[in-house]
């Protein structure tokens, strides 16, 4: 049986500057894998190498036994939010999620969108456009997008950024409930996040 996500001798070299790696790990369903390290240590680079968004200098990363780029309909296997712009900001959150669901070919789109908007606390602002969202609301929408397809693997890059205390507690509980049955959550925590509160491998 293949690990959900694995890396073997993963290295990223730069012409000038430090090298990231070598990195070796296996992550299995039901785990929360936290990529811990100081600023600039290569946490986000590691996620991007695993997802094939940044080429590794050596080694390999596999998701469900194959490189991410070779997965058929990868959005159904891996939910991803790496921060940054969320697309057309003239859309409402519901419109954005509906567009994403259509791109992935998901069935029962309206039910899925309602479900993740409710779970992520965005149903309180159904007509608000993304351009008017606070930083915390944008984080919630990014997490909602990552969870939209109910993929077995979720990859998040510092999802607690921009959330107030209540928002961090909400996200902690949401992700823990999601990961415990059989999911894999793969993320680099902020320094202030208490890793000991999670059933994880740091």
N, C-alpha and C positions, 0 to 999 in steps of 0.2 A: 504493500500500500504506500502510495506517495504521500509525502508531507503536503499540506495545503500550500505552504510557501517555503522554499529553501534557497539558500545561497551557499556556494562553494568557492572559496578563494576569490571572492568578489573584490576587485581593486579598481579605483579610479585615480589615474595619475594626471597631473597638470604640468604644463610646460614650465611654469614657475609657481611655486607654492607647495603646500603639503600634499601628501597622498592620503586618500581615504581607503582604509582597509589594510590588510586583507580581512574580509568579513565572512564568517561561517555561521550558519544557524539553520535550524529546522523549526517550523511552527505548525501546529496541528489544530484541528477543529476543537473548539471549546477553550482555546487559549487567548489571552491578551498579551501580545508581544510589544513591549515598549522599547523603542530605540533611544536609549538615554545617552546624554553627553552634553558638553558645554557648547556655547554658541560657536559656530564654525567648525564643529567636530565632524560634520558630514552626515548628519541625520537625514536631512531632506534629500541630499545627494543619494543616500542609500535607498530611500523610497523610490526616487526617480530611476535608479538603476534597476531595481526590482520590476518596475513597470515598463521598462524599455524606453523611457523618455530621455535618459542620459546613457550613452554607451559606456560600458565598463572597459577598462584597459585590459583586464584579464578576469578569468573566472566566469561563473554563470549564475543566473538566478532563474528559478523555475516556479511557476504557479500551477498547482494541480498537475505537476509532472512535465510541463512544457513552458517555453518562454511565453511571456504575456502576449507578444505580438502574434503568436500562432494560435492563441485561443479563439475558438469560434464564438462569436458574439461575446466578447470579453466583458461587456457591461452587465451580463447576466451572471458572471462568475465573480467579479470584483467591483465593489462600489468604491469610488475614489473621490476624495476632496483634498486638494493640495493647496487650498487658499487661492487668493487672487480674484480677478474679475469673474463675474458669474454670467457673462453673456450680455444680451440686450437688456439694458437696465430700464428701458421703458416698459418692460413687461411687469406684471404682478408676479408674486411668488408662485401662485397657482399656474399662471400661464407658462412660466419658466419650467416648472416641473412637468407640466403636460407636454411641452415641447420635448423635453428630455425623454419622457416615457415613449413618445412617438418615435424618436430616433432609435430607441432600443427595441422597438416592436413589442412593447409590453401589452398584455391583455388587460381588460378591465381598468383602463387608465384613470377614470374619474374616481373610482374607489381607492386606488393606490395613492393618488394625489391627496385625497381627503385624509387618508390614514396617516401619511407621513407629515402632512401639515399639522394635524392634530398632535401627533407625537412630538413634534418639534416646536410646538407652541406658536405656530404661525397662523393658525386659523382665526386668531384674534384680529388679524389685519388682512382680510381677504382681498381688499381692493387697493392696498398700498403697493406702490411701484418700487422696484428694487432700488432705483436711484434715490429714493427717500428712506431707505433702510439704514438703521444704525449698524455699527460694526458687529454688535452682538446678533442682530437679526440676520445679517449676511452669513455669519458663522452657522446659525441655525438652518438657513436655507441650503448652505453647502452640505451640511450633514444630512439634511432631508434628501438632497439629490443622491448622495452616496448610498442611502438606505432604500431608495425608491424601488429598485428591482428585487429587493430581499435577497441580495447576493450572499453567498456563504462566507465571503471574505470582504472586509472593509478596511481600506487604507486611508488614514487621515493624517494630515500634517498639522500638528499643533492646533487641534480643534478648539482648545480652551481659550485661545487668543481672543481678546475683545469681549469676553463674557464676564458679567458681574458675578458676585458670589452665588446668587440664586441660579444664574445660568450655568455655572460650573457644576453645582449640585444636580441640576436637572440633567446635564449631559453625562455626568458620571453615572447616574442611576440608569439612564436610557441605554448607554453603551454596555453597562454591566449586564442588564437584563437581556440585551440582544446577544451578547457573546457567550453567556453561560451554557445555553442548551447545546449548540453545536457550531457556532460561528467562530471566525478568527478575526480579531481586531488587531491591526498592525499600525502603530502610531508612535511618534516621538513626543513625549510629554514635555510640558513646560517645567522649568526647575521647581516651581512652586507646587506642582501636582504631587500628591502623596502616592507614590507607586505602591506602597505597602497596603493601600486600600483595595488593590486589584488582585485577582488570582492570575498573576502574570509572570512572564519571564523577562527580566530587565537585561 
